[in-house]
Amino acid sequence: MEEKNMPEKKFKAGPITATIWSNQGKSKAGEAITFSSVAIERNYKDTGGNWKKTGSLGLNDIPKAALVLSKAYEYLTLKEFNLA
């Protein structure tokens, strides 16, 4: 059974979430490396009342997106210097 990659960390502000993922790859020299990526999404209800996710942001979502991205950046920077 394949192991599912779980999020390392999530930051949420209202309907906006920034999710940090830890990924495995190879460097140009062929060495195994771990790197992080950040996904941002907005949760909303469709006309049928079902919850959906999108990467599209409205005007009022932008400050919340900036906040969660700032928190993700802070977390990753502190982690890089072993302060998290």
N, C-alpha and C positions, 0 to 999 in steps of 0.2 A: 504494500500500500504506500502510495506517495505521500511524503510529509508536506503539509500545507504551510506555506510561508505566512506567518502571523505578523501583524503590525508591531513595530518596536514601540511606538508611542503615538498618541492621538491628542490633538488640541482642538477644542470646540468652542465656538462663539455663536450662539443661536443656531441657525440652520447650516452654518459653515464649519467644515471639518478639514484640518490638515493632518494627514496620516504619514508618519515616517516609516519607511520600509528599509530593511537591511537586505542587501543583495550580494550575491557571490559572483565573482567574475575573474578574469585573468588580466594581468598587466601586459604591457607591450612586450615585456621580457618573458611572458608566459607564467609568471608567478600567480598563485591564487591570492586574490584580494577581496576584501569586503568593502562595499561602498553603500551610501545611503541615498535614497530618493524621497521626495515629498510629493504626495498627491493631494490636490485640493478639490473638494466637492461641496455642493449645496444640496440639501435634502428639501423636498417639497411634496405636497399632495397633488395628484392629478385630479381631473374633473370627476373621476369615479371615487375619490377619497383614498386611493392607494398611494403609499409612499414610494417616491422615485428619487433618483440621484442624478445630478448633472454637474458638468464642469463650467456651465454658463452662469455668470453672475449678473445680478441687477445692480443698479446704482447704489442702493442701500446696503448691498452685500459687501461692497468694496472695503469699507472700514473694518468689518469683521474679518474679511480675508487677510487684510494687512496685519491685523492683530495675531491671528493664528499662524501666519507665515513668520512673523517676528518671533513668536514663541518657539516655533520649529527651528528657526535659525539659531536662537539662543541655546536651545537644548543641544543641537548638533555641534555648535562651537564649544560649549562647555565640555561636551563628551570628547571632542577631539583633543582637548588639553587635560583630559582626565579629571575634570572638576564636576561632572554631573553624577 
